[in-house]
Amino acid sequence: MNPLDALNYGTASFAIVAIIYIVYLFLMKKEKEKDQREESAEIRLIMESNKAVIENNTKALENLTSLLRELQISSARQEEKLNEILQRVRK
């Protein structure tokens, strides 16, 4: 084998390895982009579910606040009635 043939084979081998490496980098970039899209989709789902949970908790707190107000009003009315009864008994 003459030196020029060996040089041609070496150059061809280097070119093939370079092409394989470029294809590998391209595929890895595509896979990384796909992973990022999947992560973004997961994050969106988590945020949507968290939003639903927050809305449900807000509604529950509003209902609880309303119930507490009603209990306070009822307690105040009962206290008022008891005071009236005590005043009648004392007379």
PDB file of N, CA, C and O in Angstrom, chain B, residues numbered from 101:
ATOM      1  N   MET B 101       0.862  -1.164   0.000  1.00  0.00           N
ATOM      2  CA  MET B 101       0.000   0.000   0.000  1.00  0.00           C
ATOM      3  C   MET B 101       0.913   1.233   0.000  1.00  0.00           C
ATOM      4  O   MET B 101       1.842   1.354   0.799  1.00  0.00           O
ATOM      5  N   ASN B 102       0.613   2.111  -0.906  1.00  0.00           N
ATOM      6  CA  ASN B 102       1.475   3.293  -0.957  1.00  0.00           C
ATOM      7  C   ASN B 102       0.964   4.320   0.053  1.00  0.00           C
ATOM      8  O   ASN B 102      -0.187   4.239   0.482  1.00  0.00           O
ATOM      9  N   PRO B 103       1.800   5.279   0.435  1.00  0.00           N
ATOM     10  CA  PRO B 103       1.446   6.245   1.475  1.00  0.00           C
ATOM     11  C   PRO B 103       0.227   7.096   1.126  1.00  0.00           C
ATOM     12  O   PRO B 103      -0.520   7.485   2.024  1.00  0.00           O
ATOM     13  N   LEU B 104       0.010   7.394  -0.146  1.00  0.00           N
ATOM     14  CA  LEU B 104      -1.170   8.192  -0.514  1.00  0.00           C
ATOM     15  C   LEU B 104      -2.466   7.432  -0.272  1.00  0.00           C
ATOM     16  O   LEU B 104      -3.461   8.011   0.163  1.00  0.00           O
ATOM     17  N   ASP B 105      -2.450   6.118  -0.559  1.00  0.00           N
ATOM     18  CA  ASP B 105      -3.633   5.305  -0.281  1.00  0.00           C
ATOM     19  C   ASP B 105      -3.917   5.262   1.217  1.00  0.00           C
ATOM     20  O   ASP B 105      -5.069   5.373   1.637  1.00  0.00           O
ATOM     21  N   ALA B 106      -2.870   5.101   2.019  1.00  0.00           N
ATOM     22  CA  ALA B 106      -3.034   5.079   3.473  1.00  0.00           C
ATOM     23  C   ALA B 106      -3.580   6.420   3.948  1.00  0.00           C
ATOM     24  O   ALA B 106      -4.448   6.467   4.819  1.00  0.00           O
ATOM     25  N   LEU B 107      -3.068   7.515   3.374  1.00  0.00           N
ATOM     26  CA  LEU B 107      -3.558   8.836   3.733  1.00  0.00           C
ATOM     27  C   LEU B 107      -5.031   8.999   3.351  1.00  0.00           C
ATOM     28  O   LEU B 107      -5.806   9.575   4.115  1.00  0.00           O
ATOM     29  N   ASN B 108      -5.423   8.498   2.175  1.00  0.00           N
ATOM     30  CA  ASN B 108      -6.822   8.557   1.744  1.00  0.00           C
ATOM     31  C   ASN B 108      -7.720   7.750   2.670  1.00  0.00           C
ATOM     32  O   ASN B 108      -8.806   8.202   3.033  1.00  0.00           O
ATOM     33  N   TYR B 109      -7.265   6.538   3.062  1.00  0.00           N
ATOM     34  CA  TYR B 109      -8.048   5.717   3.987  1.00  0.00           C
ATOM     35  C   TYR B 109      -8.182   6.411   5.339  1.00  0.00           C
ATOM     36  O   TYR B 109      -9.252   6.385   5.946  1.00  0.00           O
ATOM     37  N   GLY B 110      -7.119   7.023   5.806  1.00  0.00           N
ATOM     38  CA  GLY B 110      -7.157   7.745   7.084  1.00  0.00           C
ATOM     39  C   GLY B 110      -8.109   8.920   7.024  1.00  0.00           C
ATOM     40  O   GLY B 110      -8.889   9.149   7.948  1.00  0.00           O
ATOM     41  N   THR B 111      -8.040   9.666   5.926  1.00  0.00           N
ATOM     42  CA  THR B 111      -8.927  10.812   5.751  1.00  0.00           C
ATOM     43  C   THR B 111     -10.378  10.354   5.666  1.00  0.00           C
ATOM     44  O   THR B 111     -11.262  10.968   6.263  1.00  0.00           O
ATOM     45  N   ALA B 112     -10.619   9.294   4.934  1.00  0.00           N
ATOM     46  CA  ALA B 112     -11.980   8.762   4.806  1.00  0.00           C
ATOM     47  C   ALA B 112     -12.483   8.270   6.159  1.00  0.00           C
ATOM     48  O   ALA B 112     -13.639   8.501   6.516  1.00  0.00           O
ATOM     49  N   SER B 113     -11.615   7.591   6.913  1.00  0.00           N
ATOM     50  CA  SER B 113     -12.013   7.105   8.242  1.00  0.00           C
ATOM     51  C   SER B 113     -12.342   8.277   9.156  1.00  0.00           C
ATOM     52  O   SER B 113     -13.334   8.248   9.885  1.00  0.00           O
ATOM     53  N   PHE B 114     -11.504   9.306   9.113  1.00  0.00           N
ATOM     54  CA  PHE B 114     -11.756  10.487   9.938  1.00  0.00           C
ATOM     55  C   PHE B 114     -13.079  11.145   9.549  1.00  0.00           C
ATOM     56  O   PHE B 114     -13.844  11.554  10.422  1.00  0.00           O
ATOM     57  N   ALA B 115     -13.353  11.250   8.253  1.00  0.00           N
ATOM     58  CA  ALA B 115     -14.597  11.864   7.777  1.00  0.00           C
ATOM     59  C   ALA B 115     -15.803  11.057   8.239  1.00  0.00           C
ATOM     60  O   ALA B 115     -16.809  11.635   8.650  1.00  0.00           O
ATOM     61  N   ILE B 116     -15.720   9.738   8.177  1.00  0.00           N
ATOM     62  CA  ILE B 116     -16.834   8.880   8.611  1.00  0.00           C
ATOM     63  C   ILE B 116     -17.081   9.049  10.104  1.00  0.00           C
ATOM     64  O   ILE B 116     -18.225   9.162  10.545  1.00  0.00           O
ATOM     65  N   VAL B 117     -15.995   9.067  10.879  1.00  0.00           N
ATOM     66  CA  VAL B 117     -16.137   9.244  12.331  1.00  0.00           C
ATOM     67  C   VAL B 117     -16.733  10.622  12.634  1.00  0.00           C
ATOM     68  O   VAL B 117     -17.569  10.753  13.529  1.00  0.00           O
ATOM     69  N   ALA B 118     -16.309  11.644  11.897  1.00  0.00           N
ATOM     70  CA  ALA B 118     -16.842  12.987  12.107  1.00  0.00           C
ATOM     71  C   ALA B 118     -18.331  13.030  11.779  1.00  0.00           C
ATOM     72  O   ALA B 118     -19.107  13.648  12.507  1.00  0.00           O
ATOM     73  N   ILE B 119     -18.734  12.379  10.692  1.00  0.00           N
ATOM     74  CA  ILE B 119     -20.162  12.345  10.319  1.00  0.00           C
ATOM     75  C   ILE B 119     -20.966  11.621  11.387  1.00  0.00           C
ATOM     76  O   ILE B 119     -22.046  12.071  11.771  1.00  0.00           O
ATOM     77  N   ILE B 120     -20.442  10.504  11.865  1.00  0.00           N
ATOM     78  CA  ILE B 120     -21.143   9.752  12.926  1.00  0.00           C
ATOM     79  C   ILE B 120     -21.277  10.621  14.171  1.00  0.00           C
ATOM     80  O   ILE B 120     -22.332  10.631  14.805  1.00  0.00           O
ATOM     81  N   TYR B 121     -20.227  11.348  14.527  1.00  0.00           N
ATOM     82  CA  TYR B 121     -20.261  12.211  15.698  1.00  0.00           C
ATOM     83  C   TYR B 121     -21.289  13.334  15.521  1.00  0.00           C
ATOM     84  O   TYR B 121     -22.024  13.655  16.455  1.00  0.00           O
ATOM     85  N   ILE B 122     -21.340  13.922  14.339  1.00  0.00           N
ATOM     86  CA  ILE B 122     -22.311  14.994  14.071  1.00  0.00           C
ATOM     87  C   ILE B 122     -23.737  14.463  14.159  1.00  0.00           C
ATOM     88  O   ILE B 122     -24.613  15.122  14.719  1.00  0.00           O
ATOM     89  N   VAL B 123     -23.972  13.276  13.608  1.00  0.00           N
ATOM     90  CA  VAL B 123     -25.301  12.656  13.696  1.00  0.00           C
ATOM     91  C   VAL B 123     -25.649  12.376  15.152  1.00  0.00           C
ATOM     92  O   VAL B 123     -26.781  12.600  15.580  1.00  0.00           O
ATOM     93  N   TYR B 124     -24.667  11.885  15.916  1.00  0.00           N
ATOM     94  CA  TYR B 124     -24.873  11.618  17.344  1.00  0.00           C
ATOM     95  C   TYR B 124     -25.259  12.910  18.071  1.00  0.00           C
ATOM     96  O   TYR B 124     -26.217  12.920  18.843  1.00  0.00           O
ATOM     97  N   LEU B 125     -24.523  13.995  17.831  1.00  0.00           N
ATOM     98  CA  LEU B 125     -24.848  15.275  18.464  1.00  0.00           C
ATOM     99  C   LEU B 125     -26.246  15.746  18.079  1.00  0.00           C
ATOM    100  O   LEU B 125     -26.986  16.242  18.928  1.00  0.00           O
ATOM    101  N   PHE B 126     -26.611  15.598  16.824  1.00  0.00           N
ATOM    102  CA  PHE B 126     -27.935  15.991  16.353  1.00  0.00           C
ATOM    103  C   PHE B 126     -29.016  15.194  17.073  1.00  0.00           C
ATOM    104  O   PHE B 126     -30.010  15.754  17.535  1.00  0.00           O
ATOM    105  N   LEU B 127     -28.811  13.878  17.165  1.00  0.00           N
ATOM    106  CA  LEU B 127     -29.801  13.032  17.835  1.00  0.00           C
ATOM    107  C   LEU B 127     -29.898  13.359  19.320  1.00  0.00           C
ATOM    108  O   LEU B 127     -30.995  13.374  19.879  1.00  0.00           O
ATOM    109  N   MET B 128     -28.779  13.619  19.956  1.00  0.00           N
ATOM    110  CA  MET B 128     -28.793  13.958  21.381  1.00  0.00           C
ATOM    111  C   MET B 128     -29.513  15.290  21.607  1.00  0.00           C
ATOM    112  O   MET B 128     -30.229  15.455  22.595  1.00  0.00           O
ATOM    113  N   LYS B 129     -29.318  16.239  20.681  1.00  0.00           N
ATOM    114  CA  LYS B 129     -29.995  17.521  20.793  1.00  0.00           C
ATOM    115  C   LYS B 129     -31.499  17.333  20.668  1.00  0.00           C
ATOM    116  O   LYS B 129     -32.264  17.931  21.426  1.00  0.00           O
ATOM    117  N   LYS B 130     -31.931  16.510  19.721  1.00  0.00           N
ATOM    118  CA  LYS B 130     -33.365  16.239  19.547  1.00  0.00           C
ATOM    119  C   LYS B 130     -33.937  15.580  20.796  1.00  0.00           C
ATOM    120  O   LYS B 130     -35.035  15.922  21.235  1.00  0.00           O
ATOM    121  N   GLU B 131     -33.184  14.625  21.374  1.00  0.00           N
ATOM    122  CA  GLU B 131     -33.660  13.933  22.561  1.00  0.00           C
ATOM    123  C   GLU B 131     -33.763  14.901  23.741  1.00  0.00           C
ATOM    124  O   GLU B 131     -34.713  14.839  24.522  1.00  0.00           O
ATOM    125  N   LYS B 132     -32.785  15.790  23.865  1.00  0.00           N
ATOM    126  CA  LYS B 132     -32.812  16.777  24.938  1.00  0.00           C
ATOM    127  C   LYS B 132     -34.001  17.717  24.777  1.00  0.00           C
ATOM    128  O   LYS B 132     -34.662  18.048  25.761  1.00  0.00           O
ATOM    129  N   GLU B 133     -34.282  18.148  23.557  1.00  0.00           N
ATOM    130  CA  GLU B 133     -35.436  19.012  23.302  1.00  0.00           C
ATOM    131  C   GLU B 133     -36.735  18.287  23.634  1.00  0.00           C
ATOM    132  O   GLU B 133     -37.660  18.876  24.193  1.00  0.00           O
ATOM    133  N   LYS B 134     -36.796  17.002  23.284  1.00  0.00           N
ATOM    134  CA  LYS B 134     -37.993  16.207  23.590  1.00  0.00           C
ATOM    135  C   LYS B 134     -38.183  16.110  25.103  1.00  0.00           C
ATOM    136  O   LYS B 134     -39.296  16.264  25.606  1.00  0.00           O
ATOM    137  N   ASP B 135     -37.090  15.853  25.825  1.00  0.00           N
ATOM    138  CA  ASP B 135     -37.170  15.776  27.282  1.00  0.00           C
ATOM    139  C   ASP B 135     -37.642  17.097  27.872  1.00  0.00           C
ATOM    140  O   ASP B 135     -38.448  17.113  28.803  1.00  0.00           O
ATOM    141  N   GLN B 136     -37.142  18.206  27.331  1.00  0.00           N
ATOM    142  CA  GLN B 136     -37.558  19.518  27.826  1.00  0.00           C
ATOM    143  C   GLN B 136     -39.031  19.768  27.556  1.00  0.00           C
ATOM    144  O   GLN B 136     -39.729  20.331  28.399  1.00  0.00           O
ATOM    145  N   ARG B 137     -39.513  19.355  26.384  1.00  0.00           N
ATOM    146  CA  ARG B 137     -40.936  19.516  26.085  1.00  0.00           C
ATOM    147  C   ARG B 137     -41.775  18.684  27.045  1.00  0.00           C
ATOM    148  O   ARG B 137     -42.809  19.140  27.534  1.00  0.00           O
ATOM    149  N   GLU B 138     -41.321  17.455  27.313  1.00  0.00           N
ATOM    150  CA  GLU B 138     -42.061  16.598  28.242  1.00  0.00           C
ATOM    151  C   GLU B 138     -42.069  17.201  29.633  1.00  0.00           C
ATOM    152  O   GLU B 138     -43.097  17.184  30.310  1.00  0.00           O
ATOM    153  N   GLU B 139     -40.928  17.737  30.071  1.00  0.00           N
ATOM    154  CA  GLU B 139     -40.862  18.365  31.382  1.00  0.00           C
ATOM    155  C   GLU B 139     -41.784  19.588  31.436  1.00  0.00           C
ATOM    156  O   GLU B 139     -42.458  19.818  32.440  1.00  0.00           O
ATOM    157  N   SER B 140     -41.809  20.364  30.360  1.00  0.00           N
ATOM    158  CA  SER B 140     -42.683  21.528  30.311  1.00  0.00           C
ATOM    159  C   SER B 140     -44.146  21.106  30.404  1.00  0.00           C
ATOM    160  O   SER B 140     -44.944  21.745  31.089  1.00  0.00           O
ATOM    161  N   ALA B 141     -44.486  20.027  29.711  1.00  0.00           N
ATOM    162  CA  ALA B 141     -45.862  19.527  29.762  1.00  0.00           C
ATOM    163  C   ALA B 141     -46.202  19.052  31.177  1.00  0.00           C
ATOM    164  O   ALA B 141     -47.301  19.304  31.671  1.00  0.00           O
ATOM    165  N   GLU B 142     -45.260  18.367  31.825  1.00  0.00           N
ATOM    166  CA  GLU B 142     -45.493  17.902  33.188  1.00  0.00           C
ATOM    167  C   GLU B 142     -45.664  19.091  34.131  1.00  0.00           C
ATOM    168  O   GLU B 142     -46.537  19.087  35.000  1.00  0.00           O
ATOM    169  N   ILE B 143     -44.832  20.096  33.951  1.00  0.00           N
ATOM    170  CA  ILE B 143     -44.930  21.282  34.804  1.00  0.00           C
ATOM    171  C   ILE B 143     -46.281  21.964  34.611  1.00  0.00           C
ATOM    172  O   ILE B 143     -46.905  22.403  35.577  1.00  0.00           O
ATOM    173  N   ARG B 144     -46.735  22.052  33.348  1.00  0.00           N
ATOM    174  CA  ARG B 144     -48.047  22.655  33.092  1.00  0.00           C
ATOM    175  C   ARG B 144     -49.155  21.860  33.779  1.00  0.00           C
ATOM    176  O   ARG B 144     -50.068  22.440  34.366  1.00  0.00           O
ATOM    177  N   LEU B 145     -49.071  20.524  33.705  1.00  0.00           N
ATOM    178  CA  LEU B 145     -50.087  19.694  34.355  1.00  0.00           C
ATOM    179  C   LEU B 145     -50.072  19.900  35.867  1.00  0.00           C
ATOM    180  O   LEU B 145     -51.121  20.010  36.501  1.00  0.00           O
ATOM    181  N   ILE B 146     -48.878  19.950  36.431  1.00  0.00           N
ATOM    182  CA  ILE B 146     -48.763  20.148  37.877  1.00  0.00           C
ATOM    183  C   ILE B 146     -49.328  21.505  38.267  1.00  0.00           C
ATOM    184  O   ILE B 146     -50.041  21.625  39.264  1.00  0.00           O
ATOM    185  N   MET B 147     -49.008  22.525  37.479  1.00  0.00           N
ATOM    186  CA  MET B 147     -49.515  23.863  37.783  1.00  0.00           C
ATOM    187  C   MET B 147     -51.034  23.920  37.672  1.00  0.00           C
ATOM    188  O   MET B 147     -51.695  24.564  38.486  1.00  0.00           O
ATOM    189  N   GLU B 148     -51.586  23.248  36.666  1.00  0.00           N
ATOM    190  CA  GLU B 148     -53.041  23.223  36.517  1.00  0.00           C
ATOM    191  C   GLU B 148     -53.698  22.504  37.692  1.00  0.00           C
ATOM    192  O   GLU B 148     -54.715  22.962  38.213  1.00  0.00           O
ATOM    193  N   SER B 149     -53.118  21.381  38.107  1.00  0.00           N
ATOM    194  CA  SER B 149     -53.700  20.653  39.236  1.00  0.00           C
ATOM    195  C   SER B 149     -53.554  21.461  40.518  1.00  0.00           C
ATOM    196  O   SER B 149     -54.454  21.469  41.358  1.00  0.00           O
ATOM    197  N   ASN B 150     -52.407  22.148  40.672  1.00  0.00           N
ATOM    198  CA  ASN B 150     -52.241  23.004  41.847  1.00  0.00           C
ATOM    199  C   ASN B 150     -53.245  24.147  41.835  1.00  0.00           C
ATOM    200  O   ASN B 150     -53.773  24.531  42.879  1.00  0.00           O
ATOM    201  N   LYS B 151     -53.505  24.685  40.657  1.00  0.00           N
ATOM    202  CA  LYS B 151     -54.485  25.767  40.537  1.00  0.00           C
ATOM    203  C   LYS B 151     -55.859  25.270  40.971  1.00  0.00           C
ATOM    204  O   LYS B 151     -56.583  25.963  41.684  1.00  0.00           O
ATOM    205  N   ALA B 152     -56.212  24.055  40.531  1.00  0.00           N
ATOM    206  CA  ALA B 152     -57.506  23.484  40.913  1.00  0.00           C
ATOM    207  C   ALA B 152     -57.569  23.273  42.422  1.00  0.00           C
ATOM    208  O   ALA B 152     -58.597  23.540  43.045  1.00  0.00           O
ATOM    209  N   VAL B 153     -56.485  22.799  43.006  1.00  0.00           N
ATOM    210  CA  VAL B 153     -56.445  22.572  44.455  1.00  0.00           C
ATOM    211  C   VAL B 153     -56.595  23.899  45.198  1.00  0.00           C
ATOM    212  O   VAL B 153     -57.327  23.989  46.183  1.00  0.00           O
ATOM    213  N   ILE B 154     -55.902  24.912  44.721  1.00  0.00           N
ATOM    214  CA  ILE B 154     -55.982  26.231  45.361  1.00  0.00           C
ATOM    215  C   ILE B 154     -57.404  26.783  45.268  1.00  0.00           C
ATOM    216  O   ILE B 154     -57.924  27.340  46.235  1.00  0.00           O
ATOM    217  N   GLU B 155     -58.027  26.627  44.099  1.00  0.00           N
ATOM    218  CA  GLU B 155     -59.403  27.105  43.951  1.00  0.00           C
ATOM    219  C   GLU B 155     -60.346  26.352  44.888  1.00  0.00           C
ATOM    220  O   GLU B 155     -61.222  26.954  45.509  1.00  0.00           O
ATOM    221  N   ASN B 156     -60.166  25.033  44.987  1.00  0.00           N
ATOM    222  CA  ASN B 156     -61.012  24.241  45.886  1.00  0.00           C
ATOM    223  C   ASN B 156     -60.788  24.658  47.338  1.00  0.00           C
ATOM    224  O   ASN B 156     -61.738  24.778  48.111  1.00  0.00           O
ATOM    225  N   ASN B 157     -59.524  24.876  47.700  1.00  0.00           N
ATOM    226  CA  ASN B 157     -59.233  25.295  49.071  1.00  0.00           C
ATOM    227  C   ASN B 157     -59.813  26.671  49.355  1.00  0.00           C
ATOM    228  O   ASN B 157     -60.292  26.936  50.457  1.00  0.00           O
ATOM    229  N   THR B 158     -59.768  27.547  48.354  1.00  0.00           N
ATOM    230  CA  THR B 158     -60.337  28.883  48.524  1.00  0.00           C
ATOM    231  C   THR B 158     -61.838  28.787  48.766  1.00  0.00           C
ATOM    232  O   THR B 158     -62.380  29.454  49.648  1.00  0.00           O
ATOM    233  N   LYS B 159     -62.501  27.956  47.977  1.00  0.00           N
ATOM    234  CA  LYS B 159     -63.947  27.773  48.169  1.00  0.00           C
ATOM    235  C   LYS B 159     -64.240  27.202  49.550  1.00  0.00           C
ATOM    236  O   LYS B 159     -65.177  27.634  50.222  1.00  0.00           O
ATOM    237  N   ALA B 160     -63.431  26.227  49.972  1.00  0.00           N
ATOM    238  CA  ALA B 160     -63.634  25.620  51.287  1.00  0.00           C
ATOM    239  C   ALA B 160     -63.432  26.654  52.392  1.00  0.00           C
ATOM    240  O   ALA B 160     -64.194  26.687  53.358  1.00  0.00           O
ATOM    241  N   LEU B 161     -62.412  27.497  52.252  1.00  0.00           N
ATOM    242  CA  LEU B 161     -62.189  28.541  53.254  1.00  0.00           C
ATOM    243  C   LEU B 161     -63.322  29.561  53.266  1.00  0.00           C
ATOM    244  O   LEU B 161     -63.713  30.036  54.332  1.00  0.00           O
ATOM    245  N   GLU B 162     -63.850  29.902  52.103  1.00  0.00           N
ATOM    246  CA  GLU B 162     -64.986  30.822  52.046  1.00  0.00           C
ATOM    247  C   GLU B 162     -66.189  30.216  52.756  1.00  0.00           C
ATOM    248  O   GLU B 162     -66.878  30.895  53.516  1.00  0.00           O
ATOM    249  N   ASN B 163     -66.438  28.929  52.502  1.00  0.00           N
ATOM    250  CA  ASN B 163     -67.558  28.257  53.169  1.00  0.00           C
ATOM    251  C   ASN B 163     -67.346  28.202  54.679  1.00  0.00           C
ATOM    252  O   ASN B 163     -68.280  28.404  55.455  1.00  0.00           O
ATOM    253  N   LEU B 164     -66.121  27.930  55.080  1.00  0.00           N
ATOM    254  CA  LEU B 164     -65.806  27.866  56.506  1.00  0.00           C
ATOM    255  C   LEU B 164     -65.963  29.233  57.159  1.00  0.00           C
ATOM    256  O   LEU B 164     -66.486  29.338  58.269  1.00  0.00           O
ATOM    257  N   THR B 165     -65.518  30.264  56.483  1.00  0.00           N
ATOM    258  CA  THR B 165     -65.675  31.625  56.996  1.00  0.00           C
ATOM    259  C   THR B 165     -67.149  31.977  57.139  1.00  0.00           C
ATOM    260  O   THR B 165     -67.557  32.568  58.139  1.00  0.00           O
ATOM    261  N   SER B 166     -67.937  31.619  56.151  1.00  0.00           N
ATOM    262  CA  SER B 166     -69.381  31.871  56.207  1.00  0.00           C
ATOM    263  C   SER B 166     -70.005  31.134  57.389  1.00  0.00           C
ATOM    264  O   SER B 166     -70.822  31.692  58.122  1.00  0.00           O
ATOM    265  N   LEU B 167     -69.613  29.884  57.562  1.00  0.00           N
ATOM    266  CA  LEU B 167     -70.143  29.093  58.679  1.00  0.00           C
ATOM    267  C   LEU B 167     -69.753  29.712  60.014  1.00  0.00           C
ATOM    268  O   LEU B 167     -70.574  29.781  60.930  1.00  0.00           O
ATOM    269  N   LEU B 168     -68.515  30.159  60.130  1.00  0.00           N
ATOM    270  CA  LEU B 168     -68.080  30.790  61.378  1.00  0.00           C
ATOM    271  C   LEU B 168     -68.865  32.070  61.664  1.00  0.00           C
ATOM    272  O   LEU B 168     -69.215  32.339  62.814  1.00  0.00           O
ATOM    273  N   ARG B 169     -69.143  32.855  60.628  1.00  0.00           N
ATOM    274  CA  ARG B 169     -69.955  34.064  60.812  1.00  0.00           C
ATOM    275  C   ARG B 169     -71.345  33.704  61.321  1.00  0.00           C
ATOM    276  O   ARG B 169     -71.865  34.325  62.247  1.00  0.00           O
ATOM    277  N   GLU B 170     -71.935  32.684  60.696  1.00  0.00           N
ATOM    278  CA  GLU B 170     -73.272  32.250  61.127  1.00  0.00           C
ATOM    279  C   GLU B 170     -73.243  31.778  62.573  1.00  0.00           C
ATOM    280  O   GLU B 170     -74.159  32.072  63.340  1.00  0.00           O
ATOM    281  N   LEU B 171     -72.196  31.045  62.950  1.00  0.00           N
ATOM    282  CA  LEU B 171     -72.077  30.576  64.337  1.00  0.00           C
ATOM    283  C   LEU B 171     -71.911  31.754  65.300  1.00  0.00           C
ATOM    284  O   LEU B 171     -72.481  31.758  66.391  1.00  0.00           O
ATOM    285  N   GLN B 172     -71.122  32.754  64.886  1.00  0.00           N
ATOM    286  CA  GLN B 172     -70.960  33.929  65.745  1.00  0.00           C
ATOM    287  C   GLN B 172     -72.282  34.669  65.916  1.00  0.00           C
ATOM    288  O   GLN B 172     -72.624  35.098  67.018  1.00  0.00           O
ATOM    289  N   ILE B 173     -73.012  34.812  64.834  1.00  0.00           N
ATOM    290  CA  ILE B 173     -74.313  35.490  64.910  1.00  0.00           C
ATOM    291  C   ILE B 173     -75.261  34.697  65.798  1.00  0.00           C
ATOM    292  O   ILE B 173     -75.958  35.268  66.637  1.00  0.00           O
ATOM    293  N   SER B 174     -75.285  33.393  65.615  1.00  0.00           N
ATOM    294  CA  SER B 174     -76.153  32.543  66.426  1.00  0.00           C
ATOM    295  C   SER B 174     -75.756  32.617  67.899  1.00  0.00           C
ATOM    296  O   SER B 174     -76.609  32.692  68.784  1.00  0.00           O
ATOM    297  N   SER B 175     -74.454  32.595  68.141  1.00  0.00           N
ATOM    298  CA  SER B 175     -73.972  32.683  69.524  1.00  0.00           C
ATOM    299  C   SER B 175     -74.341  34.022  70.142  1.00  0.00           C
ATOM    300  O   SER B 175     -74.732  34.082  71.307  1.00  0.00           O
ATOM    301  N   ALA B 176     -74.220  35.095  69.370  1.00  0.00           N
ATOM    302  CA  ALA B 176     -74.589  36.419  69.884  1.00  0.00           C
ATOM    303  C   ALA B 176     -76.080  36.475  70.193  1.00  0.00           C
ATOM    304  O   ALA B 176     -76.477  37.051  71.207  1.00  0.00           O
ATOM    305  N   ARG B 177     -76.906  35.890  69.343  1.00  0.00           N
ATOM    306  CA  ARG B 177     -78.359  35.881  69.579  1.00  0.00           C
ATOM    307  C   ARG B 177     -78.692  35.092  70.843  1.00  0.00           C
ATOM    308  O   ARG B 177     -79.514  35.510  71.658  1.00  0.00           O
ATOM    309  N   GLN B 178     -78.026  33.930  70.986  1.00  0.00           N
ATOM    310  CA  GLN B 178     -78.280  33.118  72.177  1.00  0.00           C
ATOM    311  C   GLN B 178     -77.835  33.852  73.440  1.00  0.00           C
ATOM    312  O   GLN B 178     -78.501  33.798  74.474  1.00  0.00           O
ATOM    313  N   GLU B 179     -76.694  34.541  73.335  1.00  0.00           N
ATOM    314  CA  GLU B 179     -76.211  35.298  74.484  1.00  0.00           C
ATOM    315  C   GLU B 179     -77.202  36.411  74.847  1.00  0.00           C
ATOM    316  O   GLU B 179     -77.469  36.668  76.021  1.00  0.00           O
ATOM    317  N   GLU B 180     -77.731  37.055  73.826  1.00  0.00           N
ATOM    318  CA  GLU B 180     -78.714  38.113  74.040  1.00  0.00           C
ATOM    319  C   GLU B 180     -79.973  37.555  74.710  1.00  0.00           C
ATOM    320  O   GLU B 180     -80.515  38.162  75.634  1.00  0.00           O
ATOM    321  N   LYS B 181     -80.431  36.392  74.234  1.00  0.00           N
ATOM    322  CA  LYS B 181     -81.631  35.776  74.829  1.00  0.00           C
ATOM    323  C   LYS B 181     -81.371  35.372  76.279  1.00  0.00           C
ATOM    324  O   LYS B 181     -82.226  35.543  77.148  1.00  0.00           O
ATOM    325  N   LEU B 182     -80.160  34.826  76.526  1.00  0.00           N
ATOM    326  CA  LEU B 182     -79.826  34.447  77.906  1.00  0.00           C
ATOM    327  C   LEU B 182     -79.777  35.661  78.823  1.00  0.00           C
ATOM    328  O   LEU B 182     -80.220  35.603  79.970  1.00  0.00           O
ATOM    329  N   ASN B 183     -79.238  36.753  78.312  1.00  0.00           N
ATOM    330  CA  ASN B 183     -79.205  37.984  79.113  1.00  0.00           C
ATOM    331  C   ASN B 183     -80.610  38.463  79.420  1.00  0.00           C
ATOM    332  O   ASN B 183     -80.882  38.901  80.538  1.00  0.00           O
ATOM    333  N   GLU B 184     -81.514  38.387  78.440  1.00  0.00           N
ATOM    334  CA  GLU B 184     -82.913  38.784  78.671  1.00  0.00           C
ATOM    335  C   GLU B 184     -83.555  37.895  79.714  1.00  0.00           C
ATOM    336  O   GLU B 184     -84.273  38.374  80.592  1.00  0.00           O
ATOM    337  N   ILE B 185     -83.296  36.585  79.619  1.00  0.00           N
ATOM    338  CA  ILE B 185     -83.872  35.636  80.598  1.00  0.00           C
ATOM    339  C   ILE B 185     -83.327  35.927  81.982  1.00  0.00           C
ATOM    340  O   ILE B 185     -84.073  35.913  82.961  1.00  0.00           O
ATOM    341  N   LEU B 186     -82.017  36.195  82.074  1.00  0.00           N
ATOM    342  CA  LEU B 186     -81.413  36.496  83.379  1.00  0.00           C
ATOM    343  C   LEU B 186     -82.015  37.772  83.973  1.00  0.00           C
ATOM    344  O   LEU B 186     -82.275  37.846  85.174  1.00  0.00           O
ATOM    345  N   GLN B 187     -82.229  38.760  83.126  1.00  0.00           N
ATOM    346  CA  GLN B 187     -82.820  40.008  83.615  1.00  0.00           C
ATOM    347  C   GLN B 187     -84.245  39.772  84.134  1.00  0.00           C
ATOM    348  O   GLN B 187     -84.640  40.355  85.143  1.00  0.00           O
ATOM    349  N   ARG B 188     -85.015  38.918  83.446  1.00  0.00           N
ATOM    350  CA  ARG B 188     -86.376  38.619  83.893  1.00  0.00           C
ATOM    351  C   ARG B 188     -86.357  37.870  85.220  1.00  0.00           C
ATOM    352  O   ARG B 188     -87.181  38.111  86.102  1.00  0.00           O
ATOM    353  N   VAL B 189     -85.392  36.952  85.340  1.00  0.00           N
ATOM    354  CA  VAL B 189     -85.324  36.146  86.556  1.00  0.00           C
ATOM    355  C   VAL B 189     -84.923  37.044  87.734  1.00  0.00           C
ATOM    356  O   VAL B 189     -85.438  36.873  88.839  1.00  0.00           O
ATOM    357  N   ARG B 190     -84.033  37.976  87.514  1.00  0.00           N
ATOM    358  CA  ARG B 190     -83.555  38.859  88.591  1.00  0.00           C
ATOM    359  C   ARG B 190     -84.657  39.821  89.058  1.00  0.00           C
ATOM    360  O   ARG B 190     -84.596  40.282  90.198  1.00  0.00           O
ATOM    361  N   LYS B 191     -85.622  40.132  88.262  1.00  0.00           N
ATOM    362  CA  LYS B 191     -86.684  41.075  88.636  1.00  0.00           C
ATOM    363  C   LYS B 191     -87.706  40.406  89.463  1.00  0.00           C
ATOM    364  O   LYS B 191     -88.679  41.039  89.874  1.00  0.00           O
TER     365      LYS B 191
END
